[in-house]
Amino acid sequence: VQEAISPMLQEIISHQNILGRLRQIDIEDAYTYKHSVDVCMLSVMIGKWLNLTPEMLNHLAVSALLHDIGKSKIPLEILNKPGKLTAEEFELVKKHTIFGYEMIKNSTEIPEIAYGILQHHERMDGTGYPYGLKGEDIHLFGRIIAVADIFDAMTSERVYKKKESPFKTAELLGDNRFGELDPYICSVFLDNISKFYVGNIVRLNTGEIGEVILVHKNIPTRPLIRIGEKFIDLSQQYEYEIMEIIV
């Protein structure tokens, strides 16, 4: 993995449209693989925006790419179950962080790689797992991967849920930035990801299709949309929502 990360890292860092790049990865019946690559890309971009060193970005990329490797020890019928998990099944799924940590900790001399895998489901308010860590007790990699993981999971189609648009997901992340997620990392992510919105073709909840032409600095998740000769300002017209990015 470390040998493969270097060229991939440069491609991620130099790419000018992370949202467009994520849409290019479309592997049928391979959600966990696609999700792992997506989370790796998003985590590295966040690390870049946080001004991490090239060495730390390399370690972060490995940790993020392998963050769900512990799921290889969870039966597929549980991972892909279309209905709600039982309490026992959910407890088993939650152990994927520990399984992954145990698999990686003896395979690397870089402990933060394993910490990111172990702690990416910990939450700043102590409501996460596996150990209910709080605040700065959660490793930086765990806090970064948590933001990337939630963003990608919510914007992906699963057997048990429909995907949300990146705009709606960003709104929800913003709502959680002072609770479950690291507020600074979340703010840096939202401020920077919004720069990629301009020029996207989107579908609204009315079925209309338009182009994002302006992102408001204070409300980046509710931009100005042009539909032909008509303009819709989502920051003022809350009856409109962006349902999906088309191009």
Order of alpha helices (4+ residues) and beta strands (2+ residues): alpha-alpha-alpha-alpha-alpha-alpha-alpha-alpha-alpha-alpha-alpha-beta-beta-beta-beta-beta
